[in-house]
Amino acid sequence: MCCFAESPPQLEGGLTVASASGQFFLIGKYIYDANGERIRFGDFVQQKNQTFHDDFLLLYKEGVMYRINKEKQTCTKKQLSDTFHLMEIPANATTLGQITLGSFSRPGQGLLVNPWTGEIPAADAKYLMSFTAHGCLPISCSYHTPQTGWIAISYFNIIVGIKDPSPLTPPPFCKDATTEIGQTGNFFNAFL
């Protein structure tokens, strides 16, 4: 059983993010680098019946978040308001047992998963997350705060390691981006 463990320090793959209100749905790619405290989302977003392509680069050691539009070669920069969180099962989480996604009736039809639940009092948040039983890879996370409501994240096509780390560096056209005064960003409002 994957118990109070963290995921591998470098991952990449796909993800979906959806709000319970239906205000937005995102499907895209992510790169997660715990060693460098960096996350990149390459997004294809539908929000309020609009579709747009934006990337978000969160550089926690530098305390900044970039919103990057490669098509228009534009970049905005905000100060990060949160700290880097490892992709892990929090120490105060409660296990809900072990479940099978799919079926174990035939080989290759099921995935053994450990769901966990808990609260983060400092953020007035609660969560339900699941990780693979072997390898502790993230499968899903549902997260709720009074400000955001429920946000559901699902991970897929996960690769352990990072094939190309260059997207974790701001592109050259971001060099002159100035930090927006009075505007902060964090992991969840990158999706909002």
C-alpha positions in Angstrom: 0.0 0.0 0.0 1.3 3.5 -0.9 1.3 4.9 2.6 2.3 8.5 3.3 4.6 8.5 0.4 5.3 11.1 -2.3 5.2 10.6 -6.0 8.4 10.4 -8.0 10.1 13.8 -8.0 9.8 14.3 -11.8 6.7 13.5 -13.8 5.0 14.6 -17.0 1.7 13.7 -18.6 -1.8 14.8 -19.2 -4.4 16.2 -16.9 -8.0 17.4 -16.9 -9.3 20.1 -14.5 -13.0 20.9 -14.1 -15.0 23.0 -11.8 -18.2 21.7 -10.3 -20.0 24.8 -11.4 -19.1 24.0 -15.0 -17.5 27.4 -15.5 -14.3 25.9 -16.9 -12.9 22.7 -18.2 -9.3 22.2 -19.1 -7.4 19.4 -20.8 -3.7 19.8 -21.2 -0.2 18.6 -20.4 1.9 19.1 -17.3 5.5 18.8 -16.3 6.2 18.5 -12.5 9.7 19.0 -11.1 9.9 18.7 -7.3 13.7 19.0 -7.3 13.5 22.5 -8.9 10.1 23.3 -7.5 8.7 24.0 -11.0 5.4 23.2 -12.7 4.4 23.8 -16.3 0.8 23.5 -17.6 0.2 23.5 -21.3 -3.4 24.2 -21.6 -6.3 23.9 -24.0 -9.0 25.6 -22.1 -12.7 26.0 -22.5 -14.1 28.6 -20.1 -17.5 30.3 -20.4 -17.9 29.0 -24.0 -14.5 30.5 -25.0 -11.5 28.4 -26.1 -8.0 29.6 -25.7 -4.5 28.3 -25.5 -2.3 29.4 -22.6 0.6 27.9 -20.7 1.3 28.5 -17.0 4.8 28.2 -15.6 5.1 28.3 -11.8 8.6 28.8 -10.6 8.4 28.5 -6.8 12.1 29.1 -6.0 11.8 32.5 -7.8 8.3 33.1 -6.4 6.7 33.9 -9.8 4.0 32.5 -12.2 4.1 33.2 -15.9 1.1 33.1 -18.2 2.5 32.4 -21.6 0.7 32.6 -25.0 3.1 31.1 -27.5 0.9 31.9 -30.5 0.9 35.7 -29.7 4.4 35.6 -28.1 3.0 37.4 -25.0 3.8 36.8 -21.4 2.4 38.1 -18.1 4.1 37.6 -14.7 2.6 37.5 -11.2 4.1 36.9 -7.8 3.2 33.5 -6.4 1.1 33.6 -3.3 1.5 30.0 -2.3 4.5 27.7 -1.6 5.5 24.5 -3.5 3.7 21.4 -2.4 5.0 18.0 -3.1 2.7 15.7 -5.0 2.2 13.5 -1.9 -0.3 12.0 0.5 -0.5 14.5 3.4 0.5 13.2 6.8 -3.0 13.9 8.2 -4.8 12.1 5.4 -7.2 9.2 6.2 -7.1 6.2 3.9 -10.4 5.0 2.5 -9.0 1.5 1.8 -7.9 0.1 -1.5 -10.0 0.0 -4.7 -9.7 -1.3 -8.2 -10.3 1.0 -11.1 -11.7 -1.2 -13.8 -11.7 -4.9 -13.1 -9.3 -7.6 -12.0 -11.5 -10.3 -13.7 -9.0 -10.5 -16.5 -5.3 -9.5 -16.7 -4.7 -5.9 -17.7 -8.2 -4.6 -17.0 -7.7 -3.0 -13.6 -5.5 -0.6 -11.6 -5.1 -0.9 -7.8 -5.6 2.5 -6.3 -5.5 4.0 -2.7 -8.0 6.8 -2.1 -7.3 9.3 0.7 -9.3 12.1 2.3 -8.5 15.0 4.6 -8.6 18.7 5.4 -6.2 21.6 5.2 -7.4 23.9 8.0 -5.0 26.8 7.1 -6.6 26.9 3.6 -10.1 26.1 4.8 -9.9 23.2 2.3 -10.9 19.6 2.1 -9.7 17.0 -0.5 -10.1 13.5 -1.8 -7.2 12.2 -3.7 -6.1 8.8 -5.1 -2.7 7.4 -6.0 -1.7 4.1 -7.6 -0.9 1.4 -5.0 2.4 0.7 -6.8 4.7 3.7 -7.6 2.4 6.2 -5.8 1.5 8.0 -9.1 -1.3 10.5 -8.9 -4.7 9.5 -10.4 -7.1 12.2 -9.2 -7.6 15.0 -6.7 -10.9 16.7 -5.8 -10.2 19.9 -3.8 -12.7 22.3 -2.2 -12.4 25.7 -0.7 -15.2 28.2 -0.1 -13.5 30.5 -2.7 -13.2 27.9 -5.5 -15.9 25.4 -4.8 -15.0 21.9 -5.9 -12.2 21.5 -8.5 -11.6 18.0 -9.9 -8.2 17.1 -11.3 -7.5 13.8 -13.2 -4.0 12.7 -14.3 -3.3 10.4 -17.3 -0.5 9.2 -19.6 2.0 9.7 -16.8 5.7 9.3 -17.5 8.2 9.1 -14.7 11.0 11.6 -15.4 11.1 14.6 -17.7 12.1 14.1 -21.4 12.7 17.7 -22.2 13.2 20.2 -19.3 13.3 23.3 -21.6 9.6 24.2 -21.1 10.4 24.7 -17.4 12.4 27.8 -18.4 10.6 31.0 -19.5 10.8 31.5 -23.3 12.9 34.4 -24.5 9.9 36.7 -25.1 9.1 36.6 -21.4 12.5 38.2 -20.5 11.0 41.7 -20.3 7.8 40.7 -18.5 7.3 42.8 -15.4 5.5 41.5 -12.4 2.0 42.8 -12.2 1.6 44.9 -9.1 -1.2 43.8 -6.7 -1.8 40.6 -8.7 -0.8 37.3 -7.2 -1.1 33.8 -8.6 -1.1 30.3 -7.2 -1.5 26.7 -8.3 -5.3 26.7 -8.4 -6.0 30.2 -9.7 -3.9 29.3 -12.8 -7.0 27.4 -13.8 -9.5 30.1 -12.9 
